[in-house]
């Protein structure tokens, strides 16, 4: 059984930073790629960033230059470092890999 648990969300001022974590269990972690997704109120869920098993990354245009996805295979954890946050980044953030279902996510709220 694969479980992904997101954490690190919170309330932050515009221009601030936050680091999200995704802890994975029940999976051979280093064999899988992971993605971060977000869903704002009234909007569809969208892809934010992805990282392959080999460490190749990709980002949505809206977050390029501000967000960084990384992974620590020794800790079975994926991270999303979010800098220069904007109010439009406000959303529930989820991590995902192919063998896992959607979890609860973690709320990020950016105030202006």
N, CA, C and O atoms as CSV, one atom per row, in Angstrom:
chain,resi,resn,atom,element,x,y,z
A,1,UNK,N,N,0.857,-1.187,0.000
A,1,UNK,CA,C,0.000,0.000,0.000
A,1,UNK,C,C,0.897,1.242,0.000
A,1,UNK,O,O,1.763,1.406,0.859
A,2,UNK,N,N,0.664,2.098,-0.976
A,2,UNK,CA,C,1.455,3.303,-1.142
A,2,UNK,C,C,0.755,4.459,-0.438
A,2,UNK,O,O,-0.442,4.679,-0.621
A,3,UNK,N,N,1.506,5.183,0.356
A,3,UNK,CA,C,0.967,6.341,1.041
A,3,UNK,C,C,1.895,7.531,0.856
A,3,UNK,O,O,3.106,7.427,1.051
A,4,UNK,N,N,1.314,8.659,0.480
A,4,UNK,CA,C,2.041,9.905,0.352
A,4,UNK,C,C,1.411,10.917,1.296
A,4,UNK,O,O,0.197,11.125,1.274
A,5,UNK,N,N,2.230,11.541,2.117
A,5,UNK,CA,C,1.746,12.502,3.094
A,5,UNK,C,C,2.432,13.836,2.876
A,5,UNK,O,O,3.648,13.956,3.025
A,6,UNK,N,N,1.640,14.837,2.522
A,6,UNK,CA,C,2.153,16.181,2.304
A,6,UNK,C,C,2.168,16.963,3.611
A,6,UNK,O,O,1.311,16.767,4.473
A,7,UNK,N,N,3.137,17.840,3.746
A,7,UNK,CA,C,3.216,18.706,4.912
A,7,UNK,C,C,3.978,19.972,4.554
A,7,UNK,O,O,4.587,20.060,3.488
A,8,UNK,N,N,3.940,20.940,5.442
A,8,UNK,CA,C,4.707,22.157,5.271
A,8,UNK,C,C,3.921,23.364,4.821
A,8,UNK,O,O,4.472,24.461,4.731
A,9,UNK,N,N,2.649,23.186,4.539
A,9,UNK,CA,C,1.834,24.314,4.136
A,9,UNK,C,C,1.570,25.261,5.282
A,9,UNK,O,O,1.863,24.959,6.439
A,10,UNK,N,N,1.016,26.405,4.950
A,10,UNK,CA,C,0.706,27.396,5.961
A,10,UNK,C,C,0.352,28.721,5.347
A,10,UNK,O,O,0.131,28.831,4.141
A,11,UNK,N,N,0.300,29.725,6.192
A,11,UNK,CA,C,-0.017,31.088,5.787
A,11,UNK,C,C,1.268,31.891,5.696
A,11,UNK,O,O,2.065,31.912,6.634
A,12,UNK,N,N,1.465,32.550,4.565
A,12,UNK,CA,C,2.677,33.325,4.350
A,12,UNK,C,C,2.333,34.612,3.606
A,12,UNK,O,O,1.382,34.659,2.826
A,13,UNK,N,N,3.119,35.649,3.858
A,13,UNK,CA,C,2.942,36.915,3.160
A,13,UNK,C,C,3.471,36.828,1.738
A,13,UNK,O,O,4.397,36.067,1.458
A,14,UNK,N,N,2.882,37.608,0.843
A,14,UNK,CA,C,3.397,37.688,-0.516
A,14,UNK,C,C,4.878,38.043,-0.494
A,14,UNK,O,O,5.312,38.912,0.261
A,15,UNK,N,N,5.640,37.359,-1.331
A,15,UNK,CA,C,7.076,37.539,-1.364
A,15,UNK,C,C,7.829,36.591,-0.457
A,15,UNK,O,O,9.056,36.508,-0.523
A,16,UNK,N,N,7.112,35.880,0.384
A,16,UNK,CA,C,7.735,34.961,1.312
A,16,UNK,C,C,8.024,33.605,0.701
A,16,UNK,O,O,7.817,33.383,-0.492
A,17,UNK,N,N,8.507,32.703,1.543
A,17,UNK,CA,C,8.914,31.375,1.099
A,17,UNK,C,C,8.307,30.297,1.979
A,17,UNK,O,O,7.951,30.532,3.134
A,18,UNK,N,N,8.200,29.117,1.406
A,18,UNK,CA,C,7.674,27.961,2.105
A,18,UNK,C,C,8.277,26.725,1.468
A,18,UNK,O,O,8.517,26.702,0.261
A,19,UNK,N,N,8.523,25.700,2.264
A,19,UNK,CA,C,8.992,24.427,1.729
A,19,UNK,C,C,8.014,23.324,2.078
A,19,UNK,O,O,7.741,23.066,3.250
A,20,UNK,N,N,7.491,22.682,1.055
A,20,UNK,CA,C,6.583,21.567,1.232
A,20,UNK,C,C,7.351,20.251,1.180
A,20,UNK,O,O,8.360,20.133,0.485
A,21,UNK,N,N,6.861,19.271,1.923
A,21,UNK,CA,C,7.458,17.946,1.934
A,21,UNK,C,C,6.414,16.904,1.592
A,21,UNK,O,O,5.235,17.058,1.910
A,22,UNK,N,N,6.855,15.850,0.948
A,22,UNK,CA,C,6.003,14.709,0.624
A,22,UNK,C,C,6.737,13.452,1.038
A,22,UNK,O,O,7.712,13.055,0.401
A,23,UNK,N,N,6.267,12.825,2.105
A,23,UNK,CA,C,6.884,11.613,2.622
A,23,UNK,C,C,6.175,10.400,2.047
A,23,UNK,O,O,4.950,10.297,2.123
A,24,UNK,N,N,6.934,9.494,1.479
A,24,UNK,CA,C,6.383,8.321,0.815
A,24,UNK,C,C,6.699,7.047,1.579
A,24,UNK,O,O,7.814,6.862,2.068
A,25,UNK,N,N,5.707,6.171,1.677
A,25,UNK,CA,C,5.897,4.846,2.249
A,25,UNK,C,C,5.239,3.817,1.346
A,25,UNK,O,O,4.360,4.150,0.551
A,26,UNK,N,N,5.666,2.571,1.470
A,26,UNK,CA,C,5.086,1.495,0.691
A,26,UNK,C,C,5.505,1.485,-0.762
A,26,UNK,O,O,4.796,0.941,-1.609
A,27,UNK,N,N,6.639,2.074,-1.059
A,27,UNK,CA,C,7.096,2.195,-2.437
A,27,UNK,C,C,8.618,2.126,-2.482
A,27,UNK,O,O,9.302,2.569,-1.560
A,28,UNK,N,N,9.132,1.565,-3.565
A,28,UNK,CA,C,10.569,1.644,-3.810
A,28,UNK,C,C,10.836,3.048,-4.338
A,28,UNK,O,O,10.821,3.293,-5.544
A,29,UNK,N,N,11.076,3.942,-3.422
A,29,UNK,CA,C,11.029,5.370,-3.687
A,29,UNK,C,C,11.877,5.796,-4.880
A,29,UNK,O,O,11.394,6.503,-5.764
A,30,UNK,N,N,13.117,5.377,-4.909
A,30,UNK,CA,C,14.042,5.882,-5.922
A,30,UNK,C,C,13.724,5.394,-7.330
A,30,UNK,O,O,14.318,5.872,-8.297
A,31,UNK,N,N,12.799,4.453,-7.459
A,31,UNK,CA,C,12.430,3.942,-8.764
A,31,UNK,C,C,11.331,4.755,-9.441
A,31,UNK,O,O,10.993,4.491,-10.595
A,32,UNK,N,N,10.772,5.737,-8.742
A,32,UNK,CA,C,9.610,6.452,-9.241
A,32,UNK,C,C,9.855,7.947,-9.375
A,32,UNK,O,O,10.625,8.545,-8.623
A,33,UNK,N,N,9.182,8.524,-10.348
A,33,UNK,CA,C,9.107,9.961,-10.442
A,33,UNK,C,C,7.931,10.482,-9.639
A,33,UNK,O,O,6.997,9.740,-9.335
A,34,UNK,N,N,7.980,11.752,-9.298
A,34,UNK,CA,C,6.933,12.383,-8.500
A,34,UNK,C,C,6.580,13.743,-9.079
A,34,UNK,O,O,7.383,14.385,-9.756
A,35,UNK,N,N,5.368,14.155,-8.794
A,35,UNK,CA,C,4.930,15.473,-9.202
A,35,UNK,C,C,4.225,16.193,-8.077
A,35,UNK,O,O,3.630,15.575,-7.195
A,36,UNK,N,N,4.301,17.505,-8.121
A,36,UNK,CA,C,3.504,18.364,-7.260
A,36,UNK,C,C,2.388,18.986,-8.094
A,36,UNK,O,O,2.607,19.438,-9.218
A,37,UNK,N,N,1.199,19.000,-7.524
A,37,UNK,CA,C,0.022,19.558,-8.158
A,37,UNK,C,C,-0.653,20.501,-7.174
A,37,UNK,O,O,-0.417,20.434,-5.967
A,38,UNK,N,N,-1.489,21.373,-7.699
A,38,UNK,CA,C,-2.232,22.254,-6.802
A,38,UNK,C,C,-3.630,22.496,-7.345
A,38,UNK,O,O,-3.882,22.419,-8.547
A,39,UNK,N,N,-4.521,22.787,-6.422
A,39,UNK,CA,C,-5.887,23.101,-6.795
A,39,UNK,C,C,-6.363,24.276,-5.959
A,39,UNK,O,O,-6.499,24.174,-4.739
A,40,UNK,N,N,-6.612,25.383,-6.626
A,40,UNK,CA,C,-7.151,26.562,-5.975
A,40,UNK,C,C,-8.663,26.480,-5.967
A,40,UNK,O,O,-9.262,25.788,-6.791
A,41,UNK,N,N,-9.274,27.184,-5.039
A,41,UNK,CA,C,-10.725,27.202,-4.934
A,41,UNK,C,C,-11.347,27.651,-6.247
A,41,UNK,O,O,-10.992,28.696,-6.792
A,42,UNK,N,N,-12.277,26.851,-6.747
A,42,UNK,CA,C,-12.968,27.188,-7.976
A,42,UNK,C,C,-12.200,26.908,-9.247
A,42,UNK,O,O,-12.670,27.243,-10.334
A,43,UNK,N,N,-11.035,26.304,-9.140
A,43,UNK,CA,C,-10.221,26.013,-10.309
A,43,UNK,C,C,-9.894,24.521,-10.377
A,43,UNK,O,O,-10.012,23.799,-9.388
A,44,UNK,N,N,-9.484,24.081,-11.554
A,44,UNK,CA,C,-9.090,22.694,-11.735
A,44,UNK,C,C,-7.696,22.450,-11.175
A,44,UNK,O,O,-6.883,23.368,-11.067
A,45,UNK,N,N,-7.439,21.208,-10.825
A,45,UNK,CA,C,-6.110,20.833,-10.367
A,45,UNK,C,C,-5.122,20.952,-11.515
A,45,UNK,O,O,-5.419,20.560,-12.644
A,46,UNK,N,N,-3.955,21.492,-11.227
A,46,UNK,CA,C,-2.944,21.690,-12.246
A,46,UNK,C,C,-1.592,21.174,-11.782
A,46,UNK,O,O,-1.297,21.131,-10.587
A,47,UNK,N,N,-0.789,20.788,-12.742
A,47,UNK,CA,C,0.566,20.351,-12.459
A,47,UNK,C,C,1.448,21.555,-12.175
A,47,UNK,O,O,1.372,22.567,-12.872
A,48,UNK,N,N,2.278,21.445,-11.157
A,48,UNK,CA,C,3.182,22.511,-10.763
A,48,UNK,C,C,4.622,22.176,-11.119
A,48,UNK,O,O,5.327,22.992,-11.712
A,49,UNK,N,N,5.056,20.983,-10.760
A,49,UNK,CA,C,6.435,20.577,-10.981
A,49,UNK,C,C,6.527,19.066,-10.965
A,49,UNK,O,O,5.699,18.395,-10.350
A,50,UNK,N,N,7.527,18.531,-11.633
A,50,UNK,CA,C,7.762,17.102,-11.637
A,50,UNK,C,C,9.241,16.795,-11.548
A,50,UNK,O,O,10.088,17.599,-11.939
A,51,UNK,N,N,9.535,15.621,-11.028
A,51,UNK,CA,C,10.917,15.158,-10.961
A,51,UNK,C,C,10.935,13.669,-11.265
A,51,UNK,O,O,10.172,12.902,-10.678
A,52,UNK,N,N,11.794,13.263,-12.169
A,52,UNK,CA,C,11.886,11.870,-12.570
A,52,UNK,C,C,12.726,11.076,-11.582
A,52,UNK,O,O,13.330,11.637,-10.667
A,53,UNK,N,N,12.756,9.756,-11.780
A,53,UNK,CA,C,13.571,8.903,-10.918
A,53,UNK,C,C,15.054,9.249,-11.006
A,53,UNK,O,O,15.807,9.011,-10.062
A,54,UNK,N,N,15.467,9.803,-12.124
A,54,UNK,CA,C,16.864,10.179,-12.311
A,54,UNK,C,C,17.156,11.631,-11.944
A,54,UNK,O,O,18.297,12.080,-12.052
A,55,UNK,N,N,16.134,12.365,-11.512
A,55,UNK,CA,C,16.348,13.726,-11.055
A,55,UNK,C,C,16.064,14.810,-12.068
A,55,UNK,O,O,16.321,15.982,-11.795
A,56,UNK,N,N,15.543,14.458,-13.225
A,56,UNK,CA,C,15.185,15.457,-14.219
A,56,UNK,C,C,13.922,16.181,-13.766
A,56,UNK,O,O,12.954,15.543,-13.351
A,57,UNK,N,N,13.928,17.498,-13.845
A,57,UNK,CA,C,12.818,18.299,-13.342
A,57,UNK,C,C,12.115,19.056,-14.452
A,57,UNK,O,O,12.685,19.330,-15.508
A,58,UNK,N,N,10.867,19.385,-14.185
A,58,UNK,CA,C,10.103,20.249,-15.072
A,58,UNK,C,C,9.145,21.079,-14.238
A,58,UNK,O,O,8.769,20.691,-13.132
A,59,UNK,N,N,8.749,22.245,-14.788
A,59,UNK,CA,C,7.934,23.189,-14.044
A,59,UNK,C,C,6.878,23.808,-14.930
A,59,UNK,O,O,7.068,23.978,-16.135
A,60,UNK,N,N,5.763,24.141,-14.310
A,60,UNK,CA,C,4.779,24.950,-14.994
A,60,UNK,C,C,5.346,26.344,-15.216
A,60,UNK,O,O,6.130,26.840,-14.407
A,61,UNK,N,N,4.948,26.968,-16.311
A,61,UNK,CA,C,5.450,28.305,-16.614
A,61,UNK,C,C,5.178,29.295,-15.483
A,61,UNK,O,O,5.974,30.202,-15.240
A,62,UNK,N,N,4.066,29.119,-14.803
A,62,UNK,CA,C,3.665,30.056,-13.769
A,62,UNK,C,C,4.587,30.054,-12.550
A,62,UNK,O,O,4.578,31.007,-11.771
A,63,UNK,N,N,5.376,29.005,-12.378
A,63,UNK,CA,C,6.237,28.910,-11.204
A,63,UNK,C,C,7.717,28.843,-11.542
A,63,UNK,O,O,8.550,28.821,-10.636
A,64,UNK,N,N,8.061,28.809,-12.805
A,64,UNK,CA,C,9.467,28.733,-13.199
A,64,UNK,C,C,10.256,29.898,-12.627
A,64,UNK,O,O,9.827,31.050,-12.687
A,65,UNK,N,N,11.404,29.581,-12.080
A,65,UNK,CA,C,12.250,30.592,-11.477
A,65,UNK,C,C,11.922,30.895,-10.035
A,65,UNK,O,O,12.691,31.573,-9.354
A,66,UNK,N,N,10.790,30.403,-9.556
A,66,UNK,CA,C,10.376,30.649,-8.174
A,66,UNK,C,C,10.326,29.374,-7.343
A,66,UNK,O,O,10.657,29.391,-6.158
A,67,UNK,N,N,9.916,28.269,-7.958
A,67,UNK,CA,C,9.772,27.002,-7.251
A,67,UNK,C,C,10.869,26.039,-7.668
A,67,UNK,O,O,11.344,26.077,-8.803
A,68,UNK,N,N,11.267,25.174,-6.744
A,68,UNK,CA,C,12.251,24.141,-7.026
A,68,UNK,C,C,11.790,22.818,-6.436
A,68,UNK,O,O,11.526,22.723,-5.238
A,69,UNK,N,N,11.695,21.800,-7.277
A,69,UNK,CA,C,11.371,20.463,-6.804
A,69,UNK,C,C,12.665,19.681,-6.623
A,69,UNK,O,O,13.588,19.798,-7.429
A,70,UNK,N,N,12.724,18.894,-5.574
A,70,UNK,CA,C,13.898,18.081,-5.314
A,70,UNK,C,C,13.474,16.792,-4.617
A,70,UNK,O,O,12.327,16.649,-4.194
A,71,UNK,N,N,14.405,15.868,-4.505
A,71,UNK,CA,C,14.103,14.615,-3.825
A,71,UNK,C,C,15.300,14.165,-3.017
A,71,UNK,O,O,16.448,14.420,-3.380
A,72,UNK,N,N,15.017,13.492,-1.917
A,72,UNK,CA,C,16.031,12.905,-1.065
A,72,UNK,C,C,15.695,11.429,-0.952
A,72,UNK,O,O,14.826,11.042,-0.170
A,73,UNK,N,N,16.377,10.610,-1.729
A,73,UNK,CA,C,16.056,9.189,-1.770
A,73,UNK,C,C,16.332,8.493,-0.437
A,73,UNK,O,O,15.668,7.512,-0.103
A,74,UNK,N,N,17.298,8.990,0.317
A,74,UNK,CA,C,17.603,8.398,1.613
A,74,UNK,C,C,16.487,8.627,2.619
A,74,UNK,O,O,16.317,7.843,3.552
A,75,UNK,N,N,15.726,9.697,2.432
A,75,UNK,CA,C,14.628,10.026,3.334
A,75,UNK,C,C,13.259,9.713,2.753
A,75,UNK,O,O,12.239,9.960,3.396
A,76,UNK,N,N,13.232,9.174,1.545
A,76,UNK,CA,C,11.964,8.872,0.868
A,76,UNK,C,C,11.042,10.092,0.862
A,76,UNK,O,O,9.853,9.989,1.164
A,77,UNK,N,N,11.602,11.228,0.519
A,77,UNK,CA,C,10.863,12.480,0.594
A,77,UNK,C,C,11.109,13.331,-0.644
A,77,UNK,O,O,12.233,13.432,-1.137
A,78,UNK,N,N,10.038,13.937,-1.132
A,78,UNK,CA,C,10.089,14.907,-2.217
A,78,UNK,C,C,9.780,16.274,-1.628
A,78,UNK,O,O,8.929,16.397,-0.747
A,79,UNK,N,N,10.465,17.295,-2.111
A,79,UNK,CA,C,10.287,18.641,-1.596
A,79,UNK,C,C,9.854,19.592,-2.701
A,79,UNK,O,O,10.132,19.376,-3.881
A,80,UNK,N,N,9.174,20.639,-2.292
A,80,UNK,CA,C,8.890,21.749,-3.183
A,80,UNK,C,C,9.245,23.033,-2.449
A,80,UNK,O,O,8.527,23.463,-1.546
A,81,UNK,N,N,10.350,23.635,-2.842
A,81,UNK,CA,C,10.754,24.920,-2.286
A,81,UNK,C,C,10.061,26.016,-3.073
A,81,UNK,O,O,10.214,26.104,-4.291
A,82,UNK,N,N,9.304,26.846,-2.388
A,82,UNK,CA,C,8.523,27.893,-3.019
A,82,UNK,C,C,9.020,29.243,-2.525
A,82,UNK,O,O,8.923,29.554,-1.338
A,83,UNK,N,N,9.548,30.036,-3.434
A,83,UNK,CA,C,10.040,31.368,-3.122
A,83,UNK,C,C,9.223,32.415,-3.864
A,83,UNK,O,O,8.495,32.103,-4.807
A,84,UNK,N,N,9.353,33.656,-3.426
A,84,UNK,CA,C,8.649,34.771,-4.066
A,84,UNK,C,C,7.176,34.458,-4.269
A,84,UNK,O,O,6.630,34.652,-5.355
A,85,UNK,N,N,6.551,33.979,-3.226
A,85,UNK,CA,C,5.166,33.539,-3.325
A,85,UNK,C,C,4.223,34.687,-3.638
A,85,UNK,O,O,4.414,35.817,-3.189
A,86,UNK,N,N,3.212,34.370,-4.412
A,86,UNK,CA,C,2.197,35.321,-4.844
A,86,UNK,C,C,0.832,34.856,-4.361
A,86,UNK,O,O,0.634,33.664,-4.128
A,87,UNK,N,N,-0.110,35.777,-4.209
A,87,UNK,CA,C,-1.456,35.359,-3.810
A,87,UNK,C,C,-2.051,34.298,-4.733
A,87,UNK,O,O,-2.805,33.440,-4.272
A,88,UNK,N,N,-1.731,34.340,-6.010
A,88,UNK,CA,C,-2.254,33.348,-6.934
A,88,UNK,C,C,-1.666,31.955,-6.746
A,88,UNK,O,O,-2.121,31.002,-7.379
A,89,UNK,N,N,-0.661,31.825,-5.884
A,89,UNK,CA,C,-0.141,30.510,-5.523
A,89,UNK,C,C,-0.999,29.831,-4.460
A,89,UNK,O,O,-0.787,28.657,-4.154
A,90,UNK,N,N,-1.948,30.543,-3.903
A,90,UNK,CA,C,-2.820,29.982,-2.877
A,90,UNK,C,C,-3.588,28.791,-3.437
A,90,UNK,O,O,-4.276,28.904,-4.451
A,91,UNK,N,N,-3.464,27.648,-2.767
A,91,UNK,CA,C,-4.093,26.418,-3.236
A,91,UNK,C,C,-3.801,25.306,-2.247
A,91,UNK,O,O,-2.984,25.462,-1.340
A,92,UNK,N,N,-4.476,24.185,-2.432
A,92,UNK,CA,C,-4.085,22.951,-1.769
A,92,UNK,C,C,-3.071,22.265,-2.665
A,92,UNK,O,O,-3.322,22.065,-3.854
A,93,UNK,N,N,-1.941,21.909,-2.106
A,93,UNK,CA,C,-0.857,21.290,-2.857
A,93,UNK,C,C,-0.803,19.799,-2.557
A,93,UNK,O,O,-0.880,19.380,-1.402
A,94,UNK,N,N,-0.670,19.007,-3.617
A,94,UNK,CA,C,-0.635,17.563,-3.528
A,94,UNK,C,C,0.627,17.022,-4.189
A,94,UNK,O,O,1.115,17.590,-5.166
A,95,UNK,N,N,1.145,15.940,-3.660
A,95,UNK,CA,C,2.168,15.206,-4.388
A,95,UNK,C,C,1.559,13.923,-4.932
A,95,UNK,O,O,0.550,13.432,-4.426
A,96,UNK,N,N,2.188,13.391,-5.966
A,96,UNK,CA,C,1.613,12.255,-6.670
A,96,UNK,C,C,2.685,11.446,-7.357
A,96,UNK,O,O,3.628,11.998,-7.924
A,97,UNK,N,N,2.539,10.142,-7.307
A,97,UNK,CA,C,3.316,9.240,-8.130
A,97,UNK,C,C,2.340,8.252,-8.744
A,97,UNK,O,O,1.193,8.158,-8.307
A,98,UNK,N,N,2.781,7.523,-9.744
A,98,UNK,CA,C,1.851,6.740,-10.556
A,98,UNK,C,C,1.074,5.691,-9.768
A,98,UNK,O,O,-0.073,5.395,-10.102
A,99,UNK,N,N,1.675,5.132,-8.742
A,99,UNK,CA,C,1.047,4.044,-7.995
A,99,UNK,C,C,0.238,4.494,-6.792
A,99,UNK,O,O,-0.303,3.655,-6.071
A,100,UNK,N,N,0.142,5.783,-6.558
A,100,UNK,CA,C,-0.543,6.303,-5.384
A,100,UNK,C,C,-1.832,7.009,-5.763
A,100,UNK,O,O,-1.962,7.561,-6.855
A,101,UNK,N,N,-2.775,6.979,-4.844
A,101,UNK,CA,C,-3.996,7.763,-4.993
A,101,UNK,C,C,-3.756,9.179,-4.482
A,101,UNK,O,O,-2.766,9.443,-3.798
A,102,UNK,N,N,-4.659,10.077,-4.816
A,102,UNK,CA,C,-4.584,11.437,-4.287
A,102,UNK,C,C,-4.782,11.431,-2.782
A,102,UNK,O,O,-5.679,10.762,-2.268
A,103,UNK,N,N,-3.948,12.173,-2.083
A,103,UNK,CA,C,-4.041,12.273,-0.639
A,103,UNK,C,C,-4.784,13.519,-0.208
A,103,UNK,O,O,-5.557,14.099,-0.970
A,104,UNK,N,N,-4.535,13.924,1.035
A,104,UNK,CA,C,-5.235,15.086,1.582
A,104,UNK,C,C,-4.653,16.412,1.118
A,104,UNK,O,O,-5.366,17.414,1.062
A,105,UNK,N,N,-3.395,16.430,0.790
A,105,UNK,CA,C,-2.740,17.663,0.387
A,105,UNK,C,C,-2.412,18.547,1.580
A,105,UNK,O,O,-2.723,18.214,2.724
A,106,UNK,N,N,-1.780,19.673,1.295
A,106,UNK,CA,C,-1.457,20.644,2.327
A,106,UNK,C,C,-1.803,22.040,1.818
A,106,UNK,O,O,-1.482,22.397,0.685
A,107,UNK,N,N,-2.454,22.815,2.661
A,107,UNK,CA,C,-2.952,24.125,2.264
A,107,UNK,C,C,-1.847,25.171,2.304
A,107,UNK,O,O,-1.133,25.297,3.298
A,108,UNK,N,N,-1.716,25.911,1.223
A,108,UNK,CA,C,-0.818,27.056,1.151
A,108,UNK,C,C,-1.669,28.293,0.907
A,108,UNK,O,O,-2.429,28.353,-0.059
A,109,UNK,N,N,-1.539,29.269,1.778
A,109,UNK,CA,C,-2.271,30.518,1.635
A,109,UNK,C,C,-1.283,31.673,1.630
A,109,UNK,O,O,-0.497,31.835,2.563
A,110,UNK,N,N,-1.329,32.466,0.581
A,110,UNK,CA,C,-0.433,33.610,0.433
A,110,UNK,C,C,-1.270,34.874,0.522
A,110,UNK,O,O,-2.158,35.099,-0.300
A,111,UNK,N,N,-0.989,35.687,1.506
A,111,UNK,CA,C,-1.742,36.911,1.720
A,111,UNK,C,C,-1.024,38.099,1.105
A,111,UNK,O,O,0.197,38.090,0.950
A,112,UNK,N,N,-1.791,39.115,0.759
A,112,UNK,CA,C,-1.242,40.333,0.186
A,112,UNK,C,C,-1.380,41.513,1.129
A,112,UNK,O,O,-0.963,42.622,0.795
